[in-house]
């Protein structure tokens, strides 16, 4: 045990008595808000010659800290005087996105940097910043597993809203007709395909509707057309100024080697104007003769249409396929 009595901080006289008022004057302003110990250490460091052992202890305490962080007061200020610093840091780290993944609760701004070597899920959508509920997303449902398809963008602006869209591309099941509704957004339609009737020597016809197929324009004078027909022997021209349907093909045979193929272009489909039709068809008749036909016609009603239907003039459709494309406007 030491022979010296134990002295605590409370036993020390005021710093003014220890150093004297005259000594304190040079750093009175700097001492404001600082502990007696901090002021004393600062004074000792700069103004009093101390034993090497004491100076070594002070130097070890300070270490290589910069001058702005070489006192407890400066360190505490730099740590925002936070007595719960560990908890504060832990909470802040918990708000960071783990590199293993997680969910963001706000926008991610990459500042112009790229996203590289990434796979975007089909649930990722592109939205309008001014109206976030407007969204678009890519679908890869038609890509075969293991394949990667490339979308090549031309060196110009592309408005996908002004491109032909595939609205149907499907086989035709056996039945009385084939139809497609909800076409009110499309000004032009292109209908291509092949139909084989169940009965022999049966024509293929087209009807349109302005109430999504609840009723079909099939009145006695709803359509008019002119037709040029080319067969193995000669060419002929015919005209119908009032009919119940738009002619697509003449009397096609029902054998698997027969039937009718066609390409139909419809203008002003969704406009309150007369819809106009341009049709080319090729079919084999009941005798197996090849016949080509070119037809131009119109609907006799200034109605905005939104559905179309293909039918056989008698019996049913036995088989076939249809592709429909639309151009908005």
C-alpha positions in Angstrom: 0.0 0.0 0.0 1.2 3.6 -0.7 2.0 5.9 2.1 0.1 8.7 0.3 -3.5 9.4 1.2 -6.1 8.6 -1.5 -7.2 11.8 -3.2 -10.4 11.9 -5.3 -11.6 14.5 -7.9 -13.9 15.9 -5.3 -10.9 16.6 -3.0 -9.3 18.8 -5.6 -9.7 22.6 -5.1 -11.2 24.7 -7.9 -9.0 25.0 -10.9 -8.6 28.7 -10.3 -6.9 27.9 -7.0 -4.7 25.2 -8.6 -3.5 27.3 -11.5 -4.3 30.8 -10.4 -6.6 33.3 -12.1 -3.8 34.9 -14.1 -2.9 31.5 -15.6 -6.5 30.8 -16.6 -7.0 34.1 -18.4 -5.3 33.0 -21.7 -7.7 30.1 -22.2 -10.8 31.2 -20.3 -12.9 31.3 -23.6 -11.7 27.9 -24.7 -12.7 26.4 -21.3 -16.4 27.3 -21.8 -18.5 24.2 -21.7 -15.5 21.9 -21.1 -14.7 19.8 -18.1 -12.1 20.8 -15.6 -10.1 17.7 -16.6 -10.2 18.6 -20.3 -9.1 22.1 -19.6 -6.3 20.9 -17.3 -5.0 18.4 -19.8 -5.1 21.0 -22.5 -3.1 23.4 -20.3 -0.6 20.7 -19.3 -0.1 19.8 -22.9 0.7 23.3 -24.0 2.0 25.2 -21.1 3.5 23.1 -18.4 6.7 21.0 -18.5 5.7 17.6 -17.1 7.8 14.5 -16.4 8.5 12.2 -19.3 6.4 9.4 -17.8 3.3 11.7 -17.5 3.8 13.0 -21.0 4.2 9.4 -22.3 0.9 8.5 -20.6 -0.8 11.5 -22.2 0.7 10.7 -25.6 -0.4 7.1 -25.3 -3.9 8.2 -24.4 -4.1 10.5 -27.5 -2.3 8.1 -29.8 -2.2 9.2 -33.4 -5.5 11.1 -33.1 -5.8 14.3 -35.2 -5.9 17.5 -33.3 -9.6 17.9 -33.9 -10.2 14.5 -32.1 -7.6 14.3 -29.4 -9.9 15.0 -26.4 -12.9 13.2 -25.0 -15.0 16.3 -25.6 -14.1 16.4 -29.3 -14.7 12.7 -29.7 -18.1 13.0 -28.0 -19.1 15.9 -30.2 -18.0 13.9 -33.3 -20.3 11.1 -32.1 -23.2 13.5 -31.8 -23.1 13.2 -28.0 -25.1 9.9 -28.5 -25.0 7.8 -25.3 -26.7 5.0 -27.2 -24.4 5.1 -30.2 -24.2 1.3 -30.6 -28.0 1.0 -30.7 -28.2 4.0 -33.1 -25.7 2.4 -35.5 -27.4 -1.0 -35.3 -30.7 0.5 -36.2 -29.2 2.4 -39.1 -27.5 -0.7 -40.5 -30.8 -2.6 -40.3 -32.3 -0.1 -42.7 -29.7 -0.9 -45.4 -30.5 -3.4 -48.2 -28.7 -6.7 -47.6 -26.6 -7.8 -50.6 -28.3 -11.2 -50.3 -31.6 -9.5 -51.3 -34.5 -7.8 -49.7 -37.4 -5.3 -50.4 -36.9 -1.6 -51.0 -39.5 0.8 -49.5 -38.5 3.7 -51.8 -37.1 4.7 -55.2 -33.6 3.5 -56.2 -31.6 6.2 -58.0 -28.5 4.8 -59.7 -27.4 8.3 -60.8 -26.9 7.2 -64.4 -25.0 4.1 -63.6 -25.9 0.8 -65.4 -27.5 -2.4 -64.2 -25.4 -5.2 -65.6 -25.6 -8.9 -65.6 -29.1 -9.0 -64.3 -32.3 -11.0 -64.9 -35.6 -9.0 -64.6 -38.5 -11.0 -63.4 -41.7 -10.9 -65.5 -43.3 -9.0 -62.6 -41.1 -6.0 -63.2 -43.0 -3.2 -64.8 -42.2 0.2 -66.4 -44.4 3.0 -65.1 -45.1 6.6 -65.9 -43.5 8.8 -63.2 -46.4 11.3 -63.5 -49.0 8.6 -63.3 -47.5 5.5 -61.5 -50.7 3.4 -62.1 -49.9 3.3 -65.8 -47.6 0.3 -66.2 -46.2 -1.9 -68.9 -44.2 -5.1 -68.5 -42.5 -7.7 -70.8 -43.8 -11.2 -70.9 -41.6 -14.2 -71.9 -44.4 -16.8 -71.7 -43.9 -17.6 -75.4 -40.2 -18.3 -75.1 -39.2 -22.0 -75.0 -37.4 -23.0 -71.8 -33.6 -22.7 -72.2 -33.8 -20.1 -75.0 -32.9 -16.4 -74.8 -34.6 -14.2 -77.4 -33.1 -10.8 -78.4 -35.2 -7.7 -79.0 -33.3 -5.4 -81.5 -34.3 -1.8 -81.5 -33.9 0.1 -84.8 -32.0 3.4 -85.0 -35.1 5.5 -84.7 -38.0 6.2 -82.2 -40.5 3.4 -82.2 -44.1 4.0 -81.0 -45.5 0.5 -80.2 -49.0 2.0 -80.2 -48.7 2.5 -83.9 -47.5 -1.0 -84.9 -49.6 -3.9 -86.0 -50.6 -6.0 -83.0 -51.4 -9.7 -83.1 -54.8 -10.0 -81.6 -55.4 -13.7 -82.4 -53.3 -16.5 -83.8 -55.1 -19.8 -83.2 -56.6 -23.0 -84.6 -60.3 -22.9 -85.4 -62.4 -25.5 -83.6 -65.3 -27.3 -85.4 -68.4 -25.2 -85.0 -70.9 -22.9 -86.8 -68.6 -19.9 -86.7 -65.4 -18.2 -85.4 -65.5 -14.7 -83.9 -63.4 -12.1 -82.1 -64.8 -9.3 -79.9 -63.5 -6.2 -78.0 -61.9 -4.6 -81.1 -63.1 -1.1 -80.5 -59.5 0.3 -80.3 -58.6 -0.7 -83.8 -59.1 1.3 -87.0 -57.6 -1.3 -89.3 -57.7 -5.0 -89.1 -55.9 -7.7 -91.1 -57.5 -11.2 -91.0 -55.6 -14.1 -92.5 -56.1 -17.8 -92.4 -57.6 -21.0 -93.7 -61.0 -22.6 -93.3 -62.3 -25.9 -94.4 -66.1 -26.3 -94.3 -67.9 -29.4 -93.1 -70.2 -29.5 -96.1 -69.0 -29.6 -99.7 -69.2 -26.6 -102.1 -69.7 -24.0 -99.3 -68.7 -20.4 -99.3 -67.0 -18.5 -96.4 -68.6 -15.2 -95.3 -67.7 -12.3 -92.9 -70.0 -10.4 -90.6 -69.3 -7.4 -88.3 -70.9 -6.2 -85.1 -71.2 -2.9 -83.3 -72.3 -4.4 -79.9 -69.4 -6.9 -79.3 -71.3 -9.8 -80.9 -74.6 -9.5 -79.2 -76.0 -9.0 -82.7 -74.5 -9.3 -86.1 -75.0 -7.1 -89.2 -76.7 -9.7 -91.4 -79.6 -7.8 -92.9 -80.6 -8.2 -96.5 -78.8 -5.0 -97.6 -76.0 -4.6 -95.0 -73.1 -5.2 -97.4 -72.2 -4.6 -101.0 -69.2 -5.9 -103.0 -67.6 -6.5 -106.4 -65.7 -9.6 -107.2 -63.2 -10.8 -109.8 -62.8 -14.6 -110.1 -60.0 -16.5 -111.9 -60.2 -20.2 -112.4 -58.4 -22.8 -114.7 -60.4 -21.7 -117.7 -61.4 -18.0 -117.6 -61.9 -14.9 -115.5 -65.2 -13.4 -114.6 -66.6 -10.4 -112.7 -69.6 -10.2 -110.5 -71.4 -7.6 -108.3 -73.8 -7.7 -105.4 -75.2 -4.3 -104.4 -77.1 -5.7 -101.4 -76.3 -8.8 -99.4 -76.4 -10.3 -95.9 -72.7 -10.8 -95.6 -69.3 -9.9 -97.0 -68.1 -12.6 -99.3 -64.7 -14.1 -98.5 -64.5 -17.1 -100.8 -66.7 -19.0 -103.2 -67.9 -22.6 -102.9 -64.9 -24.4 -101.4 -64.6 -28.2 -101.2 -64.6 -30.0 -97.8 -61.8 -32.5 -98.4 -58.6 -32.1 -96.3 -56.9 -31.1 -99.6 -59.5 -28.4 -100.3 -60.9 -25.5 -98.3 -60.2 -21.8 -98.6 -57.3 -19.5 -97.6 -57.7 -15.8 -97.4 -56.3 -12.4 -96.6 -58.8 -9.7 -95.5 -58.0 -6.0 -94.9 -60.6 -3.9 -93.2 -60.5 -0.1 -93.1 -62.4 2.3 -90.7 -63.5 -0.6 -88.6 -64.0 1.3 -85.4 -65.1 4.6 -87.0 -68.6 5.9 -87.5 -68.0 5.5 -91.2 -68.7 2.8 -93.8 -66.2 0.0 -93.1 -64.4 -1.1 -96.3 -63.1 -4.5 -97.1 -60.3 -5.7 -99.5 -60.2 -9.5 -99.7 -58.0 -12.0 -101.6 -58.9 -15.7 -101.4 -57.8 -19.0 -102.9 -59.8 -22.2 -102.7 -60.4 -25.5 -104.3 -64.0 -26.1 -105.4 -65.9 -29.4 -105.1 -64.2 -30.6 -108.3 -60.8 -29.8 -107.0 -60.2 -26.9 -109.3 -58.0 -24.0 -108.1 -59.8 -20.7 -108.0 -58.5 -17.2 -107.0 -60.8 -14.4 -106.1 -60.3 -10.7 -105.4 -63.2 -8.9 -103.6 -63.7 -5.2 -102.7 -66.7 -4.1 -100.7 -68.2 -2.1 -97.9 -70.7 -2.1 -95.1 -73.9 -0.1 -95.7 -73.9 1.5 -92.2 -71.9 4.3 -90.7 -71.4 2.3 -87.4 -68.3 2.0 -85.3 -67.8 -1.8 -85.2 -66.0 -3.8 -82.5 -66.4 -7.5 -83.4 -66.1 -9.8 -86.4 -67.2 -13.3 -87.3 -66.4 -15.8 -90.0 -69.0 -18.4 -91.0 -69.7 -21.1 -93.6 -72.7 -20.4 -95.8 -74.2 -23.7 -94.8 -73.2 -26.4 -92.3 -70.3 -25.8 -90.0 -66.6 -25.0 -90.1 -64.7 -28.3 -89.9 -61.2 -27.0 -89.2 -58.8 -24.1 -89.8 -56.6 -21.4 -88.3 -57.0 -17.6 -88.0 -54.5 -14.8 -87.5 -55.9 -11.3 -86.7 -53.7 -8.2 -86.5 -54.9 -4.7 -85.6 -53.7 -1.1 -86.0 -54.9 1.3 -83.4 -56.5 4.6 -84.3 
